[in-house]
Amino acid sequence: MKDKNSKIWTWLSRLVGPENDFYSMLTEQASITLEGMEALEKWIEEGADGRCQTVRDLEHKADKHKLRLERALVATLITPIDREDIYDLSHRLDEVINCAKRTVREMEALEVRPEGTVLHKMAGTLVEGSRSLLISFTNLASDLSEAANQASLARKADNKLEKIYRRAMQELFQSDDVKDIMRKGEVYRTMIIAGHRIDVVGEKLSHVIVKMR
């Protein structure tokens, strides 16, 4: 199946042109998304001091890339998979990095510092999930088994994040500082939403892979 898919896409590439290689375009978007999550993790690890412009810049870069992909979809007659699936995967990926930017905004606005290891663990898990998404997209045109495996691992990252979140909330509610509970709880919720967004992309990838086989 690997060889068959590669030969089919090689033939299709001659028709659609290398500039509209949608597998590569989705992979690039997934790479930008991973960069955004890694920047968030690094910022948190270093103490979350100052404004985190890197995540904002990468989110903006991802938006521009998504727009370029959408324009390519409109201009392209033949796509390697359903154009609706390509659009949906790109749109859902964009929601992942949007959550990274929202996390940064909330931590800055609410003045939440990453005391302890909870936020770092959550950010690290988001990086794990985003990395699995990237590997899945990378293998989408050549190795569907590995693509499916990595999509599954991305979804497991969301489950792992849920466990960290529940323990974090339990510890948080042991405090008598209501303002602290509200501030940190809001950031935790935004990060758990990011995990859910990763899960959604992983689920969509799994669906697309089934259709490709």
GUTILUM-834806 format. One record per residue: residue in three letters; x, y, z of N, C-alpha, C in turn. Coordinates in steps of 0.02 Angstrom, whole numbers, plus 32768, in hexadecimal, padded with zeros to 4 digits. Layout:
<nodes>
AlaXYZXYZXYZ ...
</nodes>
This chain:
<nodes>
Met802A7FC38000800080008000802B803F8000 Lys8063803A802380908074802580A880867FDF Asp80C080537FB980D980607F7680A280777F48 Lys8067805A7F4E802F806C7F23801C80B57F2E Asn801680CA7F6D8004810F7F7D8039813F7F62 Ser8078812D7F6A80AE81587F5380AC81627F07 Lys809F812A7EE2809C812E7E99806181587E82 Ile8028814E7EA37FEC81757E917FF881BF7E9B Trp801581D17ED6801F82187EE4805582367EB7 Thr8087820D7EA580BA82267E76809B82387E34 Trp806D820E7E1D804A821B7DDE801D82597DE4 Leu7FF9825E7E1D7FCD82987E267FF582D87E2D Ser803082D47E4A805983107E53806B83307E11 Arg807083077DDD808083227D9B8046834D7D81 Leu800A833E7D9A7FCF83637D837FC383A27DAD Val7FCA839B7DEF7FBA83D47E1A7FF584037E24 Gly803283EB7E18806C84167E20808884137E66 Pro80C9841A7E7080E884157EB180D2844B7EE2 Glu80BE84867EC680A984BC7EF2806884AB7F16 Asn8043847A7EFC800484677F1B800784207F35 Asp8040840D7F50804883CD7F70802883D27FB5 Phe7FE983BD7FBA7FC383C87FF87FDD83A08033 Tyr7FFA8366802680198341805C8051836B807C Ser807A8389805380B183B2806C809783F1808F Met8061840D80748046844A80918028843C80D6 Leu8006840480DD7FEA83F1811E802383E2814F Thr805683C08136809083B1816180B283F0817A Glu80B88421814D80D78460816180AD84838196 Gln806C8482818E804084A281C08046847E8203 Ala804A843C820180538415823F809684258260 Ser80C984328237810B84448251810984878274 Ile80E684B7825780DE84F9827680B984F382B8 Thr808684C882B8805F84BD82F5808B84A1832D Leu80B58470831B80E38454834D811384898366 Glu812D84B28339815A84E9834E813785168380 Gly80F78525837580D2854F83A380CB853083E8 Met80BE84F083EA80B884CD842A80FB84C9844E Glu813084BE8427817384BC8445818785008461 Ala81738535843E818185798457815B85878497 Leu811D856F849B80F5857684D8811685518511 Glu812C85148505814C84EB8539818C850D8552 Lys81B48527852381F38547853681E68586855F Trp81B585AD854B81A485EA856F818F85DA85B7 Ile816685A685BE814F85918601818A8577862A Glu81B4854E860981EE8530862C821E85668646 Glu8224859C8621825285D18635823486028666 Gly81F585F7867881D7862186AC81A186508694 Ala8192864E8654815B86778638816386C18647 Asp81A086D9864581AC8721864E81A48746860C Gly818687818610818087AA85D4814C879085A3 Arg814987B1856B811987A185378134876A850A Cys810B873884FD8121870084D2810C870F848A Gln8137873384678128874784228130870C83F2 Thr815C86DC8403816A86A583D5812B867E83C4 Val8103866E83F680C5864983EA8096867183BE Arg809186B183CB806686DD83A2807E86DD8359 Asp80BF86E3835080DA86E4830C80CC86A382E6 Leu80D4866C830980C8862B82E9807E862082DB Glu805386398306800B863482F97FF9865C82BB His8018869782B4800C86C082798027869D823A Lys8061867E8240807E865982088051861F81F4 Ala803485FD8225800785C582177FC885DE81F3 Asp7FAF861882077F74863581E67F828643819C Lys7FBC8660818F7FCF866F81497FD6862F8121 His7FF285FC81407FFB85BD811C7FB7859C810E Lys7F8A859F813E7F47858381347F2385A780FB Leu7F2A85E880F87F0B860F80C27F2985FB807E Arg7F6A85F0807C7F8A85DB803D7F7085968028 Leu7F67856A80587F4D852780497F06852C802E Glu7EDD8557804C7E98855F80367E95857A7FEF Arg7EC085A97FE07EC285C47F9C7ED8858F7F6A Ala7F0785657F7F7F1E852F7F537EE684FD7F46 Leu7EBD84F17F797E8484C37F707E5484DE7F3B Val7E47851E7F3E7E1A853D7F0D7E3685397EC7 Ala7E7885407EC07E9785437E7F7EAA84FF7E62 Thr7EA384CA7E897EBB84887E747E81845B7E5E Leu7E89843C7E257E5584107E0B7E5683CC7E2D Ile7E9183AF7E377E98836C7E537EBC83707E96 Thr7EA183507EC97EC1834C7F0B7ECD83037F1D Pro7F0082F47F457F1082AF7F557EDC828D7F81 Ile7EBA82B37FAA7E82829B7FD37E4982CD7FCC Asp7E0F82BE7FE67DD682EB7FE17DE983317FF7 Arg7DD883637FCE7DEA83A87FDF7DC983BE8021 Glu7D8E83A280307D6D83B2806F7D97839B80AA Asp7DB6836080A27DE1834680D77E20837080E0 Ile7E3C838680A97E7883B180AC7E6783F280D0 Tyr7E30841080BD7E1B844E80DD7E0E84438128 Asp7DEC840D81387DDA83FF817E7E1983F381A8 Leu7E4883CD818E7E8683C081B37EAC840081C0 Ser7EB0842C818E7ED3846B81957EAF849881C8 His7E6E849B81C47E4784C481F27E4E84AC823A Arg7E4B846B82447E51844F82877E97845782A4 Leu7EC9845282787F0E845E828E7F1684A682A6 Asp7EF684D482837EFB851B82957EDF852782DA Glu7EAC850282ED7E8E850A832F7EBE84F58367 Val7EEC84C783577F1D84B183897F4C84E9839B Ile7F6A850983687F99853F83777F75857D8391 Asn7F368586837F7F0F85BD839B7F0A85B683E7 Cys7F04857883FF7F00856C84477F42857D8469 Ala7F79857184477FBA858484637FBE85CF846E Lys7FA685F5843C7FA6863E84437F778655847A Arg7F3D863484807F0F864784B67F2D863984FA Thr7F52860285007F7285F285407FA386298553 Val7FCB863F85237FFB8675852F7FD786B48545 Arg7FA386C685217F7D870285317F6287008578 Glu7F4686C7858B7F2886C185CD7F5C86C38604 Met7F9586A285F97FC986A3862C7FE586E98635 Glu7FEA870E85FE8002875386027FCE87808624 Ala7F90877B860E7F5C87A686287F4C87988672 Leu7F4C875986847F3B874586C97F78874086F6 Glu7FB3874D86D97FF2874C86FE7FFC87098721 Val7FF386D586FB7FFD869187158044867B8706 Arg806A866C873A80AE8653873280AE8607873B Pro80D785E4871680D8859B871980FB85808757 Glu80DD858C879180FA857287CF80F0852687D2 Gly8123850287E7811F84BA87E88129849D87A2 Thr810C8464879681178441875680D88435872E Val809E84488748805F84388728805B845586E1 Leu8065849686DA805F84B686988094849B8668 His80CF848E868381038473865880F1842D863F Lys80D58404866B80BF83C18657808883C58622 Met805983F3862C802383FA85FC803D841185B9 Ala806B844185BA8087845A857B80B084238559 Gly80D583FC858080FC83C6856480D183918543 Thr809783858560806983548543804A836E8502 Leu803D83AF8500802583CD84C1805A83C8848B Val809983CF849D80D083C6846D80D1837E8454 Glu80C9834E848180C88307846D809082FB843A Gly805683138449801D8309841B8028832A83D8 Ser8042836783D9804F838C839B8085836A8371 Arg80B7834E839480EC832B837080D182EC834D Ser80A482C9836F8085828E8351805B82A18315 Leu803982D98318801382F182DE804182FE82A4 Leu8079831F82B180A9832E827B80C382EE825A Ile80D482BC828380EE827E826780B8825B823F Ser8079825F8256804282418231803A826281ED Phe803A82A481EC803482C881AC806F82B8817E Thr80AA82B2819B80E682A4817480E182618150 Asn80BF8231816F80B981EE8153807981E3812B Leu805082168126800E820D8107801381F680BE Ala8045820C809A804B81FB8053807481BD8047 Ser809581A3807B80C5816D806F80BC812F809C Asp80A4813980D9809F810181088061810A8133 Leu802A80EF811B7FEA80F9813D7FE880D78182 Ser800C80A08189800D807E81CA802D80AA81FF Glu806680C881EE808680F5821D805D81348228 Ala803E814D81F48013818881FB7FDA817A822B Ala7FBC813F82267F86812C82527F9E8123829A Asn7FD9810682A27FF680FC82E48003813E8307 Gln801F816E82E3802E81AF82FF7FEE81D8830E Ala7FBB81D082E47F7B81F182F27F5E81D78333 Ser7F658196833F7F4E8177837D7F75819183B9 Leu7FB7819883B17FE181B383E77FCE81FB83F8 Ala7FBD822183C57FA7826683D17F68826783FC Arg7F3B823A83EF7EFD823784167F0B8220845E Lys7F3D81F584667F4F81DE84A97F6D821884D2 Ala7F8E824684B07FAA828084D37F7282A884F4 Asp7F3982AC84D47EFF82CF84F17EE882AC8530 Asn7EE78269852F7ED48243856B7F05824F85A4 Lys7F46825285937F79825F85C57F7082A585E3 Leu7F6082D585B87F56831985D07F1A831E85FE Glu7EE682F885EF7EAA82F7861A7EBC82E28661 Lys7EE782B086677EFB829886AA7F2382CD86CF Ile7F5182EE86AC7F78832386CB7F49835B86E1 Tyr7F19836C86B77EEA83A286C67EC083938704 Arg7EA7835587097E7E834487437EA583488784 Arg7EE3832F87827F0D833387BF7F1D837B87D0 Ala7F2A83A3879C7F3A83E987A77EFF840F87C6 Met7EC4840187AF7E88842387CA7E7B840D8812 Gln7E8783CE88217E7F83B688667EAE83DC8895 Glu7EED83E288807F1E840688A87F0C845088AE Leu7EF4846C88787EE384B388777EAC84C488A9 Phe7E7A849888AD7E4184A588D97E5184988923 Gln7E8D848389317EA2847D89777EB984C08992 Ser7EC184F089657ED5853489797E99855D8990 Asp7EA7858E89BA7E7385BC89D17E7385FD89AA Asp7EA18602897B7EA8863F89537E79863A8916 Val7E3F8659891C7E0C865488E77E25867288A6 Lys7E4786AB88AA7E6086CB886D7E92869E8849 Asp7EBD867E88707EEF865288537ECE86168831 Ile7E9A85FD88517E7585C488357E5685D887F2 Met7E38861387F07E17862A87B37E498636877B Arg7E828656878C7EB4866587597ED38626873B Lys7EEC85FC87677F0D85BF874F7EDB858F872E Gly7E9F858C874B7E6C855F872F7E5B857286E7 Glu7E5A85B386D97E4B85CA86957E8185B58664 Val7EC085BA867A7EF885A5864F7EF7855A8644 Tyr7EEB8535867A7EE684EC86747EB184D88641 Arg7E7784F986447E4184E886177E5384F685CE Thr7E76852D85C37E8A853D857E7EBB85098563 Met7EE784F1858E7F1784BE85797EF5847B856D Ile7EC2846C85947E9F842D85897E7784308548 Ile7E5F846B85377E3D847484F77E6E846884BE Ala7EAC847F84C67EDF847284937EE98427848A Gly7EE9840284C07EEE83B984BB7EB4839B8496 His7E7883B584A37E3D839C847F7E4283AB8434 Arg7E5E83E584237E6783F783DD7E9883C683BA Ile7ECC83B383DE7EFB838183C37ED8833F83B8 Asp7EAE832C83E77E8882EF83E17E5A82F083A4 Val7E3B832983977E0F8330835D7E358328831C Val7E72834583187E9A833C82DC7EAE82F382D4 Gly7EC282D3830B7ED4828D83087E9A826182F1 Glu7E5E827183097E22824C82F57E14825582AA Lys7E1B829482937E0F82A2824C7E43827F8221 Leu7E81827F82367EB6825C82127EA58211820C Ser7E8F81F482437E7E81AD82437E46819F8211 His7E1681CB820E7DDE81C481E07DF781C88197 Val7E2281F8818A7E3D820181467E6681C48132 Ile7E8E81AA81607EB8817181527E8F81338140 Val7E58812A81647E2B80F281547E1080F9810D Lys7DFF813580F97DE5814180B67E1A81358081 Met7E59814180917E90813980627EA380F08057 Arg7E9480C680867EAA808080817E7D80588052 
</nodes>
